[in-house]
Amino acid sequence: MQRELVWLNKQRFQGWGCSECAWVFNPSGAPIGESLNEMKENYERRRDKDFATHVCTEHPRAKNTIG
Ligand SMILES: [Zn+2]
């Protein structure tokens, strides 16, 4: 299955997550950059990189996903 970066709009969480597992993007600290554009680019770069490197099996959605 092809995983995708999806926008999650839930009661407890709004942000980017994975379509195939429970992974969500958690930016630590304030966005870095000298302008709003730069901050946005850094944010997106970090998000895309985090998404690309996460392992879906390490973020199971339900208890019985592994095994
Ligand atoms: Zn995933």
N, CA, C, O and the ligand as a Tripos MOL2 file, in Angstrom:
@<TRIPOS>MOLECULE
protein
  269   267    68     0     0
PROTEIN
NO_CHARGES

@<TRIPOS>ATOM
      1 N           0.8290   -1.2050    0.0000 N.3       1 MET1
      2 CA          0.0000    0.0000    0.0000 C.3       1 MET1
      3 C           0.8700    1.2650    0.0000 C.2       1 MET1
      4 O           1.9260    1.3110    0.6310 O.2       1 MET1
      5 N           0.4210    2.2370   -0.6890 N.am      2 GLN2
      6 CA          1.1710    3.4900   -0.7660 C.3       2 GLN2
      7 C           0.7490    4.4040    0.3800 C.2       2 GLN2
      8 O          -0.4200    4.7680    0.5040 O.2       2 GLN2
      9 N           1.7050    4.7600    1.2020 N.am      3 ARG3
     10 CA          1.3560    5.6720    2.2920 C.3       3 ARG3
     11 C           1.3790    7.1100    1.7940 C.2       3 ARG3
     12 O           2.1080    7.4700    0.8690 O.2       3 ARG3
     13 N           0.5620    7.9030    2.4400 N.am      4 GLU4
     14 CA          0.4780    9.2990    2.0210 C.3       4 GLU4
     15 C           0.5050   10.2210    3.2300 C.2       4 GLU4
     16 O           0.0840    9.8640    4.3290 O.2       4 GLU4
     17 N           1.0140   11.4090    2.9840 N.am      5 LEU5
     18 CA          0.9750   12.4380    4.0100 C.3       5 LEU5
     19 C          -0.4050   13.0790    3.9720 C.2       5 LEU5
     20 O          -0.8200   13.6340    2.9550 O.2       5 LEU5
     21 N          -1.1050   12.9930    5.0920 N.am      6 VAL6
     22 CA         -2.4800   13.4940    5.0870 C.3       6 VAL6
     23 C          -2.6950   14.4990    6.2210 C.2       6 VAL6
     24 O          -2.0650   14.4160    7.2760 O.2       6 VAL6
     25 N          -3.5890   15.4360    5.9790 N.am      7 TRP7
     26 CA         -3.9540   16.4060    7.0020 C.3       7 TRP7
     27 C          -5.0410   15.8010    7.8770 C.2       7 TRP7
     28 O          -6.0980   15.3930    7.3950 O.2       7 TRP7
     29 N          -4.7530   15.7520    9.1940 N.am      8 LEU8
     30 CA         -5.7080   15.1750   10.1290 C.3       8 LEU8
     31 C          -6.4170   16.2910   10.8730 C.2       8 LEU8
     32 O          -5.7870   17.1850   11.4360 O.2       8 LEU8
     33 N          -7.7150   16.2220   10.8640 N.am      9 ASN9
     34 CA         -8.5010   17.2380   11.5480 C.3       9 ASN9
     35 C          -9.4140   16.5570   12.5580 C.2       9 ASN9
     36 O         -10.5880   16.2990   12.2930 O.2       9 ASN9
     37 N          -8.8450   16.2770   13.7110 N.am     10 LYS10
     38 CA         -9.5920   15.5750   14.7430 C.3      10 LYS10
     39 C          -9.7940   16.4870   15.9430 C.2      10 LYS10
     40 O          -9.2130   17.5670   16.0440 O.2      10 LYS10
     41 N         -10.6370   16.0100   16.8440 N.am     11 GLN11
     42 CA        -10.9320   16.8150   18.0210 C.3      11 GLN11
     43 C          -9.6800   17.0590   18.8630 C.2      11 GLN11
     44 O          -9.4740   18.1470   19.4000 O.2      11 GLN11
     45 N          -8.8530   16.0250   18.9640 N.am     12 ARG12
     46 CA         -7.6840   16.1260   19.8250 C.3      12 ARG12
     47 C          -6.4160   16.4920   19.0850 C.2      12 ARG12
     48 O          -5.4190   16.8630   19.7050 O.2      12 ARG12
     49 N          -6.4400   16.3950   17.7910 N.am     13 PHE13
     50 CA         -5.2110   16.6470   17.0490 C.3      13 PHE13
     51 C          -5.4870   17.2120   15.6690 C.2      13 PHE13
     52 O          -6.2930   16.6740   14.9090 O.2      13 PHE13
     53 N          -4.8130   18.2950   15.3600 N.am     14 GLN14
     54 CA         -4.8390   18.8260   14.0120 C.3      14 GLN14
     55 C          -3.4090   18.8990   13.5060 C.2      14 GLN14
     56 O          -2.5510   19.5280   14.1250 O.2      14 GLN14
     57 N          -3.1640   18.2650   12.4000 N.am     15 GLY15
     58 CA         -1.8150   18.3060   11.8650 C.3      15 GLY15
     59 C          -1.6140   17.2460   10.8090 C.2      15 GLY15
     60 O          -2.5580   16.6180   10.3310 O.2      15 GLY15
     61 N          -0.3410   17.0650   10.4550 N.am     16 TRP16
     62 CA         -0.0050   16.1190    9.4020 C.3      16 TRP16
     63 C           0.2460   14.7450    9.9710 C.2      16 TRP16
     64 O           0.8500   14.5890   11.0320 O.2      16 TRP16
     65 N          -0.2280   13.7510    9.2450 N.am     17 GLY17
     66 CA         -0.0290   12.3900    9.6770 C.3      17 GLY17
     67 C           0.0770   11.4490    8.4990 C.2      17 GLY17
     68 O           0.0240   11.8630    7.3410 O.2      17 GLY17
     69 N           0.2270   10.1780    8.8160 N.am     18 CYS18
     70 CA          0.3750    9.1590    7.7860 C.3      18 CYS18
     71 C          -0.9640    8.4720    7.5460 C.2      18 CYS18
     72 O          -1.7290    8.2180    8.4770 O.2      18 CYS18
     73 N          -1.2250    8.1790    6.2800 N.am     19 SER19
     74 CA         -2.4950    7.5520    5.9330 C.3      19 SER19
     75 C          -2.5190    6.0780    6.3140 C.2      19 SER19
     76 O          -3.5860    5.4670    6.3690 O.2      19 SER19
     77 N          -1.3500    5.5060    6.5780 N.am     20 GLU20
     78 CA         -1.2950    4.0620    6.7970 C.3      20 GLU20
     79 C          -0.9700    3.6610    8.2260 C.2      20 GLU20
     80 O          -1.0330    2.4780    8.5600 O.2      20 GLU20
     81 N          -0.6210    4.6310    9.0830 N.am     21 CYS21
     82 CA         -0.3010    4.2670   10.4610 C.3      21 CYS21
     83 C          -0.6030    5.4420   11.3780 C.2      21 CYS21
     84 O          -1.2090    6.4260   10.9550 O.2      21 CYS21
     85 N          -0.1830    5.3390   12.6290 N.am     22 ALA22
     86 CA         -0.5310    6.3570   13.6180 C.3      22 ALA22
     87 C           0.5040    7.4650   13.7150 C.2      22 ALA22
     88 O           0.4270    8.3090   14.6080 O.2      22 ALA22
     89 N           1.4600    7.4700   12.8160 N.am     23 TRP23
     90 CA          2.4970    8.5020   12.8400 C.3      23 TRP23
     91 C           1.8950    9.8860   12.5720 C.2      23 TRP23
     92 O           1.0630   10.0610   11.6820 O.2      23 TRP23
     93 N           2.3450   10.8640   13.3730 N.am     24 VAL24
     94 CA          1.9650   12.2490   13.1180 C.3      24 VAL24
     95 C           3.2130   13.1170   13.1750 C.2      24 VAL24
     96 O           4.1890   12.7870   13.8490 O.2      24 VAL24
     97 N           3.1660   14.2160   12.4660 N.am     25 PHE25
     98 CA          4.3070   15.1280   12.4520 C.3      25 PHE25
     99 C           4.2770   16.0080   13.6810 C.2      25 PHE25
    100 O           3.3130   16.7340   13.9210 O.2      25 PHE25
    101 N           5.3520   15.9320   14.4600 N.am     26 ASN26
    102 CA          5.4710   16.7250   15.6770 C.3      26 ASN26
    103 C           6.6510   17.6660   15.5750 C.2      26 ASN26
    104 O           7.7580   17.3020   15.9710 O.2      26 ASN26
    105 N           6.4520   18.8500   15.0620 N.am     27 PRO27
    106 CA          7.5720   19.7810   14.9820 C.3      27 PRO27
    107 C           7.9910   20.1990   16.3860 C.2      27 PRO27
    108 O           7.1660   20.6620   17.1730 O.2      27 PRO27
    109 N           9.2820   20.0340   16.6980 N.am     28 SER28
    110 CA          9.7350   20.4150   18.0340 C.3      28 SER28
    111 C          10.2960   21.8230   17.9770 C.2      28 SER28
    112 O          11.1950   22.1220   17.1910 O.2      28 SER28
    113 N           9.7570   22.6690   18.8120 N.am     29 GLY29
    114 CA         10.2310   24.0390   18.8600 C.3      29 GLY29
    115 C           9.5980   24.9040   17.8010 C.2      29 GLY29
    116 O           8.7840   24.4410   17.0020 O.2      29 GLY29
    117 N           9.9760   26.1500   17.8010 N.am     30 ALA30
    118 CA          9.4120   27.1070   16.8620 C.3      30 ALA30
    119 C          10.0280   26.9120   15.4840 C.2      30 ALA30
    120 O          11.1580   26.4380   15.3600 O.2      30 ALA30
    121 N           9.2850   27.2780   14.4570 N.am     31 PRO31
    122 CA          9.8350   27.1860   13.1090 C.3      31 PRO31
    123 C          11.0310   28.0980   12.9240 C.2      31 PRO31
    124 O          11.0570   29.2230   13.4230 O.2      31 PRO31
    125 N          12.0340   27.5920   12.1900 N.am     32 ILE32
    126 CA         13.2610   28.3490   11.9850 C.3      32 ILE32
    127 C          13.2170   29.0620   10.6350 C.2      32 ILE32
    128 O          12.7810   28.4900    9.6360 O.2      32 ILE32
    129 N          13.6670   30.2970   10.6150 N.am     33 GLY33
    130 CA         13.7000   31.0210    9.3550 C.3      33 GLY33
    131 C          13.6530   32.5090    9.5940 C.2      33 GLY33
    132 O          13.2080   32.9720   10.6440 O.2      33 GLY33
    133 N          14.1150   33.2510    8.6150 N.am     34 GLU34
    134 CA         14.1630   34.7020    8.7730 C.3      34 GLU34
    135 C          12.9330   35.3800    8.2160 C.2      34 GLU34
    136 O          12.6810   36.5560    8.4790 O.2      34 GLU34
    137 N          12.1800   34.6380    7.4550 N.am     35 SER35
    138 CA         10.9380   35.1820    6.9270 C.3      35 SER35
    139 C           9.8630   34.1050    7.0290 C.2      35 SER35
    140 O          10.1550   32.9330    7.2650 O.2      35 SER35
    141 N           8.6380   34.5210    6.8500 N.am     36 LEU36
    142 CA          7.5320   33.5820    6.9290 C.3      36 LEU36
    143 C           7.6800   32.4810    5.8870 C.2      36 LEU36
    144 O           7.3970   31.3100    6.1390 O.2      36 LEU36
    145 N           8.1310   32.8960    4.7130 N.am     37 ASN37
    146 CA          8.3440   31.9360    3.6300 C.3      37 ASN37
    147 C           9.4030   30.9100    3.9920 C.2      37 ASN37
    148 O           9.2470   29.7150    3.7420 O.2      37 ASN37
    149 N          10.4840   31.4020    4.5890 N.am     38 GLU38
    150 CA         11.5740   30.5210    4.9660 C.3      38 GLU38
    151 C          11.1200   29.5410    6.0450 C.2      38 GLU38
    152 O          11.4540   28.3560    6.0070 O.2      38 GLU38
    153 N          10.3480   30.0570    7.0110 N.am     39 MET39
    154 CA          9.8130   29.1930    8.0650 C.3      39 MET39
    155 C           8.9350   28.1050    7.4710 C.2      39 MET39
    156 O           8.9940   26.9410    7.8670 O.2      39 MET39
    157 N           8.1230   28.5150    6.5110 N.am     40 LYS40
    158 CA          7.2200   27.5780    5.8750 C.3      40 LYS40
    159 C           8.0080   26.5010    5.1260 C.2      40 LYS40
    160 O           7.6790   25.3160    5.1830 O.2      40 LYS40
    161 N           9.0410   26.9360    4.4320 N.am     41 GLU41
    162 CA          9.8530   25.9820    3.6860 C.3      41 GLU41
    163 C          10.5700   25.0160    4.6180 C.2      41 GLU41
    164 O          10.6230   23.8130    4.3590 O.2      41 GLU41
    165 N          11.1240   25.5520    5.7090 N.am     42 ASN42
    166 CA         11.7950   24.6940    6.6820 C.3      42 ASN42
    167 C          10.8310   23.7050    7.3060 C.2      42 ASN42
    168 O          11.1520   22.5310    7.4940 O.2      42 ASN42
    169 N           9.6520   24.1980    7.6220 N.am     43 TYR43
    170 CA          8.6210   23.3530    8.2120 C.3      43 TYR43
    171 C           8.2550   22.2080    7.2680 C.2      43 TYR43
    172 O           8.1740   21.0470    7.6700 O.2      43 TYR43
    173 N           8.0390   22.5650    6.0160 N.am     44 GLU44
    174 CA          7.6360   21.5540    5.0360 C.3      44 GLU44
    175 C           8.7470   20.5640    4.7470 C.2      44 GLU44
    176 O           8.5030   19.3740    4.5500 O.2      44 GLU44
    177 N           9.9680   21.0710    4.7230 N.am     45 ARG45
    178 CA         11.1050   20.1950    4.4840 C.3      45 ARG45
    179 C          11.2250   19.1780    5.6130 C.2      45 ARG45
    180 O          11.4340   17.9880    5.3770 O.2      45 ARG45
    181 N          11.0870   19.6780    6.8660 N.am     46 ARG46
    182 CA         11.1950   18.8130    8.0340 C.3      46 ARG46
    183 C          10.0590   17.7900    8.0440 C.2      46 ARG46
    184 O          10.2590   16.6100    8.3330 O.2      46 ARG46
    185 N           8.8700   18.2760    7.7230 N.am     47 ARG47
    186 CA          7.7070   17.4070    7.6840 C.3      47 ARG47
    187 C           7.9010   16.2960    6.6480 C.2      47 ARG47
    188 O           7.6730   15.1210    6.9340 O.2      47 ARG47
    189 N           8.3230   16.6840    5.4430 N.am     48 ASP48
    190 CA          8.5050   15.7030    4.3840 C.3      48 ASP48
    191 C           9.5990   14.6990    4.7310 C.2      48 ASP48
    192 O           9.4870   13.5070    4.4410 O.2      48 ASP48
    193 N          10.6530   15.2040    5.3540 N.am     49 LYS49
    194 CA         11.7620   14.3280    5.7200 C.3      49 LYS49
    195 C          11.3360   13.3520    6.8140 C.2      49 LYS49
    196 O          11.6130   12.1560    6.7350 O.2      49 LYS49
    197 N          10.6550   13.8800    7.8400 N.am     50 ASP50
    198 CA         10.1730   13.0220    8.9210 C.3      50 ASP50
    199 C           9.2220   11.9660    8.3780 C.2      50 ASP50
    200 O           9.2730   10.8000    8.7710 O.2      50 ASP50
    201 N           8.3680   12.3900    7.4800 N.am     51 PHE51
    202 CA          7.4090   11.4550    6.8970 C.3      51 PHE51
    203 C           8.1280   10.3740    6.1050 C.2      51 PHE51
    204 O           7.8000    9.1910    6.2000 O.2      51 PHE51
    205 N           9.1050   10.7980    5.3290 N.am     52 ALA52
    206 CA          9.8160    9.8590    4.4620 C.3      52 ALA52
    207 C          10.6200    8.8480    5.2650 C.2      52 ALA52
    208 O          10.8310    7.7240    4.8090 O.2      52 ALA52
    209 N          11.0760    9.2370    6.4670 N.am     53 THR53
    210 CA         11.9500    8.3500    7.2210 C.3      53 THR53
    211 C          11.2200    7.5180    8.2690 C.2      53 THR53
    212 O          11.7990    6.5860    8.8260 O.2      53 THR53
    213 N           9.9580    7.8390    8.5450 N.am     54 HIS54
    214 CA          9.2820    7.0540    9.5770 C.3      54 HIS54
    215 C           8.9520    5.6540    9.0540 C.2      54 HIS54
    216 O           8.7870    5.4400    7.8530 O.2      54 HIS54
    217 N           8.8610    4.7170    9.9860 N.am     55 VAL55
    218 CA          8.5440    3.3410    9.6280 C.3      55 VAL55
    219 C           7.1440    3.0240   10.1410 C.2      55 VAL55
    220 O           6.8770    3.0750   11.3410 O.2      55 VAL55
    221 N           6.2680    2.6980    9.2130 N.am     56 CYS56
    222 CA          4.8620    2.5190    9.5680 C.3      56 CYS56
    223 C           4.6590    1.4470   10.6480 C.2      56 CYS56
    224 O           3.8050    1.5920   11.5230 O.2      56 CYS56
    225 N           5.4430    0.3840   10.5760 N.am     57 THR57
    226 CA          5.2460   -0.7100   11.5370 C.3      57 THR57
    227 C           5.6330   -0.2980   12.9600 C.2      57 THR57
    228 O           5.2780   -0.9680   13.9300 O.2      57 THR57
    229 N           6.3660    0.8170   13.0690 N.am     58 GLU58
    230 CA          6.7300    1.2990   14.4040 C.3      58 GLU58
    231 C           5.6530    2.1980   15.0020 C.2      58 GLU58
    232 O           5.7470    2.6100   16.1580 O.2      58 GLU58
    233 N           4.6540    2.4890   14.2230 N.am     59 HIS59
    234 CA          3.5640    3.3370   14.6850 C.3      59 HIS59
    235 C           2.2190    2.6670   14.4230 C.2      59 HIS59
    236 O           1.3880    3.1790   13.6730 O.2      59 HIS59
    237 N           2.0260    1.5300   15.0470 N.am     60 PRO60
    238 CA          0.7800    0.7930   14.7710 C.3      60 PRO60
    239 C          -0.4370    1.5710   15.2260 C.2      60 PRO60
    240 O          -0.4210    2.2510   16.2530 O.2      60 PRO60
    241 N          -1.4800    1.4560   14.4450 N.am     61 ARG61
    242 CA         -2.7210    2.1590   14.7570 C.3      61 ARG61
    243 C          -3.5100    1.4300   15.8270 C.2      61 ARG61
    244 O          -4.0390    2.0440   16.7540 O.2      61 ARG61
    245 N          -3.5810    0.1190   15.6890 N.am     62 ALA62
    246 CA         -4.3400   -0.6890   16.6330 C.3      62 ALA62
    247 C          -3.4070   -1.6550   17.3320 C.2      62 ALA62
    248 O          -2.2710   -1.8690   16.9080 O.2      62 ALA62
    249 N          -3.9100   -2.2350   18.4140 N.am     63 LYS63
    250 CA         -3.0650   -3.1140   19.2120 C.3      63 LYS63
    251 C          -2.6440   -4.3720   18.4560 C.2      63 LYS63
    252 O          -1.5630   -4.9100   18.6930 O.2      63 LYS63
    253 N          -3.4730   -4.8250   17.5760 N.am     64 ASN64
    254 CA         -3.2250   -6.1120   16.9420 C.3      64 ASN64
    255 C          -2.5740   -6.0030   15.5570 C.2      64 ASN64
    256 O          -2.6420   -6.9350   14.7550 O.2      64 ASN64
    257 N          -1.9520   -4.8720   15.2920 N.am     65 THR65
    258 CA         -1.3790   -4.6750   13.9630 C.3      65 THR65
    259 C          -0.0830   -5.4710   13.7850 C.2      65 THR65
    260 O           0.2110   -5.9670   12.6970 O.2      65 THR65
    261 N           0.6750   -5.5820   14.8570 N.am     66 ILE66
    262 CA          1.9600   -6.2830   14.7540 C.3      66 ILE66
    263 C           1.7610   -7.7700   14.9940 C.2      66 ILE66
    264 O           0.9830   -8.1760   15.8570 O.2      66 ILE66
    265 N           2.4780   -8.5790   14.2170 N.am     67 GLY67
    266 CA          2.4830  -10.0010   14.4300 C.3      67 GLY67
    267 C           1.5380  -10.7510   13.6140 C.2      67 GLY67
    268 O           1.4650  -11.9750   13.7220 O.2      67 GLY67
    269 ZN          3.1320    5.4710    8.3430 Zn       68 ZN68
@<TRIPOS>BOND
     1     1     2 1
     2     2     3 1
     3     3     4 2
     4     3     5 am
     5     5     6 1
     6     6     7 1
     7     7     8 2
     8     7     9 am
     9     9    10 1
    10    10    11 1
    11    11    12 2
    12    11    13 am
    13    13    14 1
    14    14    15 1
    15    15    16 2
    16    15    17 am
    17    17    18 1
    18    18    19 1
    19    19    20 2
    20    19    21 am
    21    21    22 1
    22    22    23 1
    23    23    24 2
    24    23    25 am
    25    25    26 1
    26    26    27 1
    27    27    28 2
    28    27    29 am
    29    29    30 1
    30    30    31 1
    31    31    32 2
    32    31    33 am
    33    33    34 1
    34    34    35 1
    35    35    36 2
    36    35    37 am
    37    37    38 1
    38    38    39 1
    39    39    40 2
    40    39    41 am
    41    41    42 1
    42    42    43 1
    43    43    44 2
    44    43    45 am
    45    45    46 1
    46    46    47 1
    47    47    48 2
    48    47    49 am
    49    49    50 1
    50    50    51 1
    51    51    52 2
    52    51    53 am
    53    53    54 1
    54    54    55 1
    55    55    56 2
    56    55    57 am
    57    57    58 1
    58    58    59 1
    59    59    60 2
    60    59    61 am
    61    61    62 1
    62    62    63 1
    63    63    64 2
    64    63    65 am
    65    65    66 1
    66    66    67 1
    67    67    68 2
    68    67    69 am
    69    69    70 1
    70    70    71 1
    71    71    72 2
    72    71    73 am
    73    73    74 1
    74    74    75 1
    75    75    76 2
    76    75    77 am
    77    77    78 1
    78    78    79 1
    79    79    80 2
    80    79    81 am
    81    81    82 1
    82    82    83 1
    83    83    84 2
    84    83    85 am
    85    85    86 1
    86    86    87 1
    87    87    88 2
    88    87    89 am
    89    89    90 1
    90    90    91 1
    91    91    92 2
    92    91    93 am
    93    93    94 1
    94    94    95 1
    95    95    96 2
    96    95    97 am
    97    97    98 1
    98    98    99 1
    99    99   100 2
   100    99   101 am
   101   101   102 1
   102   102   103 1
   103   103   104 2
   104   103   105 am
   105   105   106 1
   106   106   107 1
   107   107   108 2
   108   107   109 am
   109   109   110 1
   110   110   111 1
   111   111   112 2
   112   111   113 am
   113   113   114 1
   114   114   115 1
   115   115   116 2
   116   115   117 am
   117   117   118 1
   118   118   119 1
   119   119   120 2
   120   119   121 am
   121   121   122 1
   122   122   123 1
   123   123   124 2
   124   123   125 am
   125   125   126 1
   126   126   127 1
   127   127   128 2
   128   127   129 am
   129   129   130 1
   130   130   131 1
   131   131   132 2
   132   131   133 am
   133   133   134 1
   134   134   135 1
   135   135   136 2
   136   135   137 am
   137   137   138 1
   138   138   139 1
   139   139   140 2
   140   139   141 am
   141   141   142 1
   142   142   143 1
   143   143   144 2
   144   143   145 am
   145   145   146 1
   146   146   147 1
   147   147   148 2
   148   147   149 am
   149   149   150 1
   150   150   151 1
   151   151   152 2
   152   151   153 am
   153   153   154 1
   154   154   155 1
   155   155   156 2
   156   155   157 am
   157   157   158 1
   158   158   159 1
   159   159   160 2
   160   159   161 am
   161   161   162 1
   162   162   163 1
   163   163   164 2
   164   163   165 am
   165   165   166 1
   166   166   167 1
   167   167   168 2
   168   167   169 am
   169   169   170 1
   170   170   171 1
   171   171   172 2
   172   171   173 am
   173   173   174 1
   174   174   175 1
   175   175   176 2
   176   175   177 am
   177   177   178 1
   178   178   179 1
   179   179   180 2
   180   179   181 am
   181   181   182 1
   182   182   183 1
   183   183   184 2
   184   183   185 am
   185   185   186 1
   186   186   187 1
   187   187   188 2
   188   187   189 am
   189   189   190 1
   190   190   191 1
   191   191   192 2
   192   191   193 am
   193   193   194 1
   194   194   195 1
   195   195   196 2
   196   195   197 am
   197   197   198 1
   198   198   199 1
   199   199   200 2
   200   199   201 am
   201   201   202 1
   202   202   203 1
   203   203   204 2
   204   203   205 am
   205   205   206 1
   206   206   207 1
   207   207   208 2
   208   207   209 am
   209   209   210 1
   210   210   211 1
   211   211   212 2
   212   211   213 am
   213   213   214 1
   214   214   215 1
   215   215   216 2
   216   215   217 am
   217   217   218 1
   218   218   219 1
   219   219   220 2
   220   219   221 am
   221   221   222 1
   222   222   223 1
   223   223   224 2
   224   223   225 am
   225   225   226 1
   226   226   227 1
   227   227   228 2
   228   227   229 am
   229   229   230 1
   230   230   231 1
   231   231   232 2
   232   231   233 am
   233   233   234 1
   234   234   235 1
   235   235   236 2
   236   235   237 am
   237   237   238 1
   238   238   239 1
   239   239   240 2
   240   239   241 am
   241   241   242 1
   242   242   243 1
   243   243   244 2
   244   243   245 am
   245   245   246 1
   246   246   247 1
   247   247   248 2
   248   247   249 am
   249   249   250 1
   250   250   251 1
   251   251   252 2
   252   251   253 am
   253   253   254 1
   254   254   255 1
   255   255   256 2
   256   255   257 am
   257   257   258 1
   258   258   259 1
   259   259   260 2
   260   259   261 am
   261   261   262 1
   262   262   263 1
   263   263   264 2
   264   263   265 am
   265   265   266 1
   266   266   267 1
   267   267   268 2
@<TRIPOS>SUBSTRUCTURE
     1 MET1         2 RESIDUE 1 A MET
     2 GLN2         6 RESIDUE 1 A GLN
     3 ARG3        10 RESIDUE 1 A ARG
     4 GLU4        14 RESIDUE 1 A GLU
     5 LEU5        18 RESIDUE 1 A LEU
     6 VAL6        22 RESIDUE 1 A VAL
     7 TRP7        26 RESIDUE 1 A TRP
     8 LEU8        30 RESIDUE 1 A LEU
     9 ASN9        34 RESIDUE 1 A ASN
    10 LYS10       38 RESIDUE 1 A LYS
    11 GLN11       42 RESIDUE 1 A GLN
    12 ARG12       46 RESIDUE 1 A ARG
    13 PHE13       50 RESIDUE 1 A PHE
    14 GLN14       54 RESIDUE 1 A GLN
    15 GLY15       58 RESIDUE 1 A GLY
    16 TRP16       62 RESIDUE 1 A TRP
    17 GLY17       66 RESIDUE 1 A GLY
    18 CYS18       70 RESIDUE 1 A CYS
    19 SER19       74 RESIDUE 1 A SER
    20 GLU20       78 RESIDUE 1 A GLU
    21 CYS21       82 RESIDUE 1 A CYS
    22 ALA22       86 RESIDUE 1 A ALA
    23 TRP23       90 RESIDUE 1 A TRP
    24 VAL24       94 RESIDUE 1 A VAL
    25 PHE25       98 RESIDUE 1 A PHE
    26 ASN26      102 RESIDUE 1 A ASN
    27 PRO27      106 RESIDUE 1 A PRO
    28 SER28      110 RESIDUE 1 A SER
    29 GLY29      114 RESIDUE 1 A GLY
    30 ALA30      118 RESIDUE 1 A ALA
    31 PRO31      122 RESIDUE 1 A PRO
    32 ILE32      126 RESIDUE 1 A ILE
    33 GLY33      130 RESIDUE 1 A GLY
    34 GLU34      134 RESIDUE 1 A GLU
    35 SER35      138 RESIDUE 1 A SER
    36 LEU36      142 RESIDUE 1 A LEU
    37 ASN37      146 RESIDUE 1 A ASN
    38 GLU38      150 RESIDUE 1 A GLU
    39 MET39      154 RESIDUE 1 A MET
    40 LYS40      158 RESIDUE 1 A LYS
    41 GLU41      162 RESIDUE 1 A GLU
    42 ASN42      166 RESIDUE 1 A ASN
    43 TYR43      170 RESIDUE 1 A TYR
    44 GLU44      174 RESIDUE 1 A GLU
    45 ARG45      178 RESIDUE 1 A ARG
    46 ARG46      182 RESIDUE 1 A ARG
    47 ARG47      186 RESIDUE 1 A ARG
    48 ASP48      190 RESIDUE 1 A ASP
    49 LYS49      194 RESIDUE 1 A LYS
    50 ASP50      198 RESIDUE 1 A ASP
    51 PHE51      202 RESIDUE 1 A PHE
    52 ALA52      206 RESIDUE 1 A ALA
    53 THR53      210 RESIDUE 1 A THR
    54 HIS54      214 RESIDUE 1 A HIS
    55 VAL55      218 RESIDUE 1 A VAL
    56 CYS56      222 RESIDUE 1 A CYS
    57 THR57      226 RESIDUE 1 A THR
    58 GLU58      230 RESIDUE 1 A GLU
    59 HIS59      234 RESIDUE 1 A HIS
    60 PRO60      238 RESIDUE 1 A PRO
    61 ARG61      242 RESIDUE 1 A ARG
    62 ALA62      246 RESIDUE 1 A ALA
    63 LYS63      250 RESIDUE 1 A LYS
    64 ASN64      254 RESIDUE 1 A ASN
    65 THR65      258 RESIDUE 1 A THR
    66 ILE66      262 RESIDUE 1 A ILE
    67 GLY67      266 RESIDUE 1 A GLY
    68 ZN68       269 GROUP 0 **** ****
